Amino acid sequence: MPELADDEVYLVDLLGAKAIDTDGNPLGEVTGFSDNRAQHLVEIKTAQGKKVLLPFIHPILQKIDEKNHLIVFDPPLGFFNEI
């Protein structure tokens, strides 16, 4: 596969990454990606086993830490409370 710029990643490399919110609270594990024609979506499996689709866009996507296999999100208020 082609070399990427420093600010680019292959989505497949993010599978299995831990997802946390901006306060460091765990959201779950990245289990997949999809596309709804408007944006990419990340599938997160919560500790309760539920699968959540979250837009994979800024400002929801805050940081990708490839070294620690970690993604930081700022999900909409209450989004994970109902899961």
N, C-alpha and C positions, 0 to 999 in steps of 0.2 A: 504494500500500500504506500502511497506517496507520503513523503515527509510533511509534517504539519508545522505551521507557524507556532510560536511560543504560546499564543492565546487560543489555540485550536485543540480540539480533542476528537477522537472517534467515539461516538456514543457507545459502541460495543465495549470499549474499555472501561465504561462507567458501570456496567452491570455488576451487581453485588456490592456497590458502594453503600456506605451508611449515609442516610439522609437525616440531617438535624435541622432544627430551626435556628434563628439568629441568637437565641438565648442558650443554645447548646442542648436543648431537649431533643431526644430521639424521636424521629418521625417514622422510621422504618428502614427498609432496604430497597434499593433500586432493582427492579426485576424486569423492566422492559421500557420500550419507547414506542410511541405511535405518532401519527400525524393526522390532524383533523382538517387539513387543507388550509387552515388559518395559522396554525402554529404546531410546533412539536410538543408532545405531551410525555411526561415521565411517569412511569408506573411505579408506585411505591407500595410495598407490602408492609403493613403495620404489624406490630407485635401481636395484635389480636387476629392476624391472618386476613384482614380485609385488604383489598387492593384499591388504591386511590390513584386517579389520574390528575396530575397537576401540570399546569402550563409550564413548559421549560423555557421561560422567557424572563428577561430582566423587567421589572425589579423583583419578581418572585425568586428567580435564581440569583443568589447572592455571590456564591463562591464555589469553585471546583478545586478541591485539593487532591490532585492525582497521587501525590506522594503518599498520603494517608488514606486514600480511597474513601473520600468523604465529600459530601456535597451539602452546602448550607443553603437553605431556602427561607424565604419570608412569606409563608403562605397567607392567603386571605384570613382575616380574623374569624375564628371559630371553625375554619375548614376541617381541621383534624379533631375537633371536640366531638363531633357527631359520629365519628368513625368508631 
